[in-house]
């Protein structure tokens, strides 16, 4: 089992392993991240198997098929420092806690991280040996140079410094930065230049300028702190080349045919978007709201050298193995948050990738960092940059479960609140219960900002509810030893291992309180539902009652072809994705969902919302909003709730269960045609590509059928995909060899 935290990384690992195991009698499978048990456990046991999964799917599989743990001979946790943050941290920690208890004694455990700051502590907890570490401290597979942009005169330069001591200068490259004139349009009179000096966009402008200068020497990544900055720079790329800037296009050093295919796929997903316009010049965009299949295609194009220039966010640091010669850093923030030292070193690891380049360069493009380093009020930027470069300042991996006991701290108006342990009785807290807590606290402490405190409470509720599912999975509440088992499970966590004695007592108390709530909630059957479901226990309880009372309604809806409408109306109540809750008119959700399932492109889904002036918060709908709404709001959160409804229906009516599973797959993938769904789920993970394949090979209904097409009709499918990026040809090869 290989556990990797991101879908794109799972794809990358699967691709590399397919090459490594080619011709061997080994089954290699990248398990979907859908909350359905969509793999044949008996088939896995019967063969030599390698499975690549996300942590959430792995935990789901273990709770549906606990016998799986006993059969694992090797488990590898890639990017294994993902313990923090209430969104995913508790799930990851409790997955490792579960396997720590249930793996066979001879099973091997490997945790990989290039940036973990307290490897000894993690090893001591996970494998009971703080010295079982293979450390790469001080090893540089490829040398890296560090430079800062400086622009104090008419022309700017790059100042290179010692990677070990940025205060020590090494050499500089003079007169490399200058403002170039841009052609005027129509009645314009004021001269326009690139890069535009001064202002909030200066760092991005210079970063883009340097990248365009350097790309002929090797591949370039321009790192930005937000998705909006990436899109803005893509717009700037199109503008400067439209205005005849005196710079070579990255297209000139790229594979023109492959870039044209990427442009075509971008346009068919996003329309005439800024990403599409920039791609025509050989500049690609890579961020959290880049459509999934397009991201995979871009990563492959960069990896094999077809493309040379990417503008990206921290998605670049998520372990995807593509080579960068020059990493240009335009921001040391990710949105409102400072980037962590360990995350920055993960990002730096993309530059001069071992086995791909002999050296790499990291360039900070904001002149204010270096030029203002001696000014008292501005030197904080220089100090922050030096801290980022110092691996000794890498943050230790903490347990997010330990953050249950952290204070609520508000900067302005300044206030600090320390919640008591009893306040953490949140196992069955629903939205109304959380809102009641927020209202009471704001009443007692009027300076508290409700939105900030609500986020504080919801994070802790999520962690406690993860603990509740963990307890439901591993405690026999009918046993005389239940109390001892609860304490044992608390002691089994990383949180307990890292905590001081006082906090350990608090942690055990939270486990006891949560266990009491789980025991009081219902019988063993209901605890089984809590164990299996990825949803909070309160939501499972409500959905169980709704499902039981509405079986007749669901059956009638299935008969009338209206199952989607009935399931959606209930499931939407449990979806908290900002892309859904921020819509100014919720009535557009169902029509948009139907167009998504019908295979509509993101720009086609966006147009009706723009015409109706439907907004996401205060913003007009953009392609990025639509990707977030469809791939995350519908494809992950809504699909997760629908999967839970299917679980609840399964013991009542098997045929209805199958129909709800079909609806869930359609919601998750944004496709309704069975053949297109089969191709998408088998690995052709772009909706445009999957629909083209489904139309041609319309007799395919499952992954086995897709494999047969790839194996027996190789030339036909390769010819059909010739207009698409070459990534999809690698999928043909992998599936055909399987």
Residue, then its C-alpha position, 0 to 999 in steps of 0.5 A: x500500500x502506498x499512501x499519498x496525500x494528493x490525487x495528482x501525486x497518486x497518478x504520478x506514483x502509479x505512472x512511475x511504478x507502471x514503468x518499474x513493474x512492466x512485464x512482471x506478474x504484479x497488479x498495480x492499481x490507483x484506487x479511486x478517491x470515491x467513498x465507495x468500496x470500489x475494489x475487489x478485496x478478494x482479488x487483491x488478496x489473490x495476487x501480488x498487488x500494489x495499491x496507491x491510495x489517498x489517506x481518506x480512501x485508505x481509512x475508508x477501506x480499512x473501516x469497510x474491510x478491516x481484514x485488509x490490514x492483516x494482509x499488508x506486507x509493506x505500507x509506504x506513507x509518501x509526503x508523510x508529514x501531513x499531520x497538521x490542519x483540522x481539514x485532513x490532519x486528524x484523518x491522517x493521524x488516525x489512519x496511521x494510528x489504526x495501522x499501527x495497531x492492526x498491521x501484521x508483526x512482519x509488515x514493513x513501514x516506511x514514511x517518506x518526507x523531505x522536510x519533516x523536522x522531528x523525524x526521531x519523534x515520528x519514528x519513535x511513535x510509528x515504529x517504536x524506534x527513534x533511531x530508525x531514520x535514513x537522514x539526508x541532512x547535508x546531502x545535496x543531490x544537485x547544487x542550488x544557487x540562491x539569488x535576489x532581484x535588486x532594482x535600485x537604478x535604471x537597470x536591475x541585477x541579480x545578487x547571488x548569495x551563499x545558500x548556507x549564509x545569505x549574508x555572504x554575497x557570492x557574485x552578481x549578474x548586472x543590468x539584467x532587469x530593464x523596463x521594455x516598451x510595449x506597443x500602444x493600441x488605438x488612441x493610447x498615448x501613455x507609454x506602457x512598459x514591462x516589467x512595470x516598476x513599483x506597485x503591488x504587482x512588481x514582484x510578479x512582473x519581475x518574476x515573469x520577466x526573469x522567467x522569460x529571460x531564463x527559459x531558453x537555458x532550462x525549464x522555469x516555474x514562477x511561484x505565486x502565493x494565490x490562484x488569483x495571482x497565477x491567473x493575473x500573470x497569465x493575462x499579463x503574458x497574453x498582453x505583453x506578447x500581444x503588444x510585441x514585447x521584445x522577448x522570446x516566447x517560451x513556445x520557441x523552446x518547447x514542443x510546439x505540437x504538444x503545446x498546441x494540444x495543451x492549448x486545445x484541451x485548455x480551451x475545451x475545458x475553460x474556453x477563451x480563458x487567460x490560461x488558454x491565452x498564455x498557453x498559446x505562448x508556451x506558458x502554462x498555469x498550474x494551481x488548485x483550480x486547474x481542471x484535474x485532467x489538464x493538471x495531469x497533462x501539464x505535469x507530464x509535459x513539464x516532466x518529459x520536457x515538452x513544456x518549459x514554463x509554468x506559473x503555479x501556486x504551492x501545488x508545485x510543492x505537492x510532491x509531483x516529480x517534474x523538473x525545474x531548472x529555475x524556481x522564481x519566488x514572487x511571494x513568501x506568503x500563501x494567501x494570508x498565511x506565511x509559507x512554512x519553512x518546511x513547505x518552502x524547502x519542499x518547493x525548493x526541492x523542485x529546482x534542480x531535481x535529482x536525476x533530471x538536472x545537474x543544478x538549480x536556481x532559486x530566485x526571489x523576484x521582489x526587490x524590496x527583500x534585498x534592497x530594503x534589508x538594512x532599513x529598520x522598518x522593512x528589514x523583516x522581509x530579509x529576515x523572513x527570507x533568510x528563515x525560509x532558506x534555513x533548514x534548521x528552522x523547519x517546523x516539527x510535525x505536530x499532531x492536529x489532535x493536540x490543537x484541540x487544547x490550543x487557545x482561541x487567539x484573536x489579533x484585533x481586537x486582542x483576545x485570548x480564550x482557553x476552552x475547557x476540556x468539557x467544552x470539547x464534547x462535540x462528537x454529535x455537534x451539528x451546525x445548530x449546536x456549533x452556532x449555539x456555542x458561538x452565540x453564547x461565547x460572543x454574548x459573554x465576550x463581545x469582542x470575539x469576531x463570530x466568523x473567526x470563532x465559528x471557524x475555530x469551533x468547527x475545526x475542533x468539532x471535525x477533529x472530535x468527530x474523527x475521534x468518534x469514528x475511530x472509537x466506533x471502529x475499534x471499541x467493543x462497547x459491550x465488553x467489560x474492557x471497553x474503558x481500558x480499550x478507550x484509554x489504549x486508543x488514546x495512548x496509541x495516537x501521535x498526540x499522546x506521544x508528543x504531549x506532556x503529562x497534563x495534556x495527556x490527561x486532557x486527551x484521555x478525557x476527550x476520548x472518554x467523553x467522545x466514547x460516552x457520546x458514541x455509546x449513548x447514540x444508539x446500538x452496535x448497528x448505528x456505531x457500525x454506520x459511524x465507523x464506515x461513514x466519512x461524515x460527522x456522526x450527527x449527519x449520519x444520524x440525521x441521514x439514517x432517519x431520513x433514509x428510513x422514513x423516505x425509502x418509498x419516496x426514493x423508490x418512486x423517484x428512481x422509478x420516475x427518473x428523478x432520483x438525482x433531484x430527491x437525493x440532491x435536495x437532501x444531500x445539499x444540507x450537509x455540504x459545507x464547501x465554500x464554492x456552494x455556500x457562497x453562491x448568491x442564488x442557491x437555486x442555480x445549484x441543481x441546474x448547474x449540477x445537471x449540466x455538470x453531469x451532462x458533461x458540460x465544459x466549465x465555461x459552458x457551466x459558467x455562462x448561465x451564472x454570468x447572465x443571471x448575475x449569480x455571484x460567488x460571494x461578491x465576485x462574478x463567476x469565473x472559470x476558477x469558481x466553476x472548477x471549485x464548484x464542480x470538482x470540489x463542491x459537487x465532485x468531492x463533498x456532495x458525492x461523499x454525502x451521496x455515497x453515505x446515503x447509498x451505504x444507508x440504503x444498501x441493507x434495505x434495497x439492493x437495487x436502489x443502492x445500485x441506482x444511488x451508486x450510479x448517481x454518486x459516480x455521475x456527480x463525482x465525475x461529471x459524466x452520465x454516459x456509462x462508457x465515458x464514466x468507465x474511461x474516466x475512472x480507469x485513468x483517462x481523467x479528463x471529462x473531454x477526453x473521456x467523452x470522446x472515448x466513450x462515444x467511440x467505444x460505447x460498448x465499454x461499461x467497466x475498467x476491464x473493458x477499458x483495458x481490453x480496448x487499450x490492449x486489443x485496439x491500441x492503434x484505434x485508441x491512439x489515433x483517436x487521442x492524437x489530438x490530445x496531450x501525450x499524457x493520455x498515451x501513457x495511460x493507454x500503455x499502462x492500461x494495455x500492459x495491465 
